Amino acid sequence: MLSRYSFTNKVNYNGKVLYSTNQNNVKIYNAVKSGKIDVNIHILLENQRIDSIAGYVYGDSSYWWVIAAASGIGWSLQIPPGTYLKIPNSLDEVFGVLV
């Protein structure tokens, strides 16, 4: 049976399932903006994609949505070069604001 979250990115964190919903993405963005989540800034280069960056930084490209949420750029994987990305240093900090 399909639920409304069937095609939504999700992660198990400390026994709780967290989804990449619009509401959670806003929480991540606001936590970055307020300084609750530490980030590194990366300027996107030609031919780079955020899923590849997530794979390099987090060891799993499926966390691309964390970078998108932190950067406030929406759901697109095709982002123009020169875009400033905010890459959270710790997934624990990110998921901590969602619990």
C-alpha positions in Angstrom: 0.0 0.0 0.0 1.3 3.4 -0.9 1.2 6.3 1.5 1.7 9.9 0.8 5.3 9.4 1.9 6.0 6.5 -0.4 8.2 8.6 -2.8 9.6 11.0 -0.1 13.1 10.7 1.1 13.2 9.3 4.6 15.8 8.3 7.2 15.7 6.4 10.4 17.2 8.4 13.2 17.5 7.0 16.8 14.5 4.7 16.0 12.3 7.4 14.6 11.5 7.7 10.9 12.0 11.3 9.6 10.8 12.5 6.2 12.0 15.2 3.9 8.7 17.0 3.9 8.2 20.7 3.1 7.6 21.4 6.9 10.9 19.6 7.8 12.8 21.4 5.1 11.7 24.7 6.5 12.8 23.6 10.0 16.3 22.7 8.6 16.5 26.0 6.7 15.5 28.1 9.8 17.9 26.2 12.0 20.8 27.0 9.6 19.7 30.6 9.4 19.6 30.9 13.2 23.0 29.2 13.7 21.7 26.0 15.3 23.2 23.9 12.5 26.8 24.6 11.5 27.5 24.7 7.8 30.2 25.0 5.2 29.6 27.2 2.2 30.3 25.7 -1.2 30.0 27.5 -4.5 28.6 25.1 -7.1 30.9 24.5 -10.0 30.1 23.7 -13.6 28.9 20.0 -13.9 28.5 19.6 -10.1 25.3 18.2 -8.6 24.2 18.3 -5.0 23.6 14.5 -4.9 27.2 14.0 -5.8 28.3 16.5 -3.2 26.1 14.7 -0.6 27.7 11.4 -1.5 31.1 12.9 -1.0 30.3 14.7 2.3 27.9 12.2 3.9 28.9 9.0 2.2 25.3 8.7 0.8 24.0 10.7 -2.2 20.4 10.3 -1.0 21.0 13.0 1.5 21.0 15.6 -1.3 17.7 17.0 0.1 19.5 18.0 3.4 21.8 20.3 1.4 18.8 21.6 -0.7 16.8 22.3 2.5 19.7 24.0 4.3 20.4 26.1 1.2 16.8 27.0 0.6 16.9 26.0 -3.0 13.9 23.6 -3.3 13.8 20.2 -4.9 15.8 20.5 -8.0 19.0 18.5 -8.6 19.9 20.7 -11.5 21.2 23.9 -10.0 23.1 26.5 -11.9 26.9 27.0 -11.4 27.7 29.8 -9.0 24.9 28.9 -6.5 26.0 29.1 -2.9 25.3 25.9 -1.1 25.1 25.6 2.7 26.3 22.1 3.6 25.5 21.0 7.1 28.6 19.7 8.9 26.6 17.2 11.0 23.6 15.1 10.0 23.0 14.6 13.8 22.5 18.4 14.1 20.1 18.3 11.1 18.1 15.4 12.3 18.2 16.7 15.9 16.0 19.7 14.8 13.5 17.4 13.2 12.9 15.1 16.3 
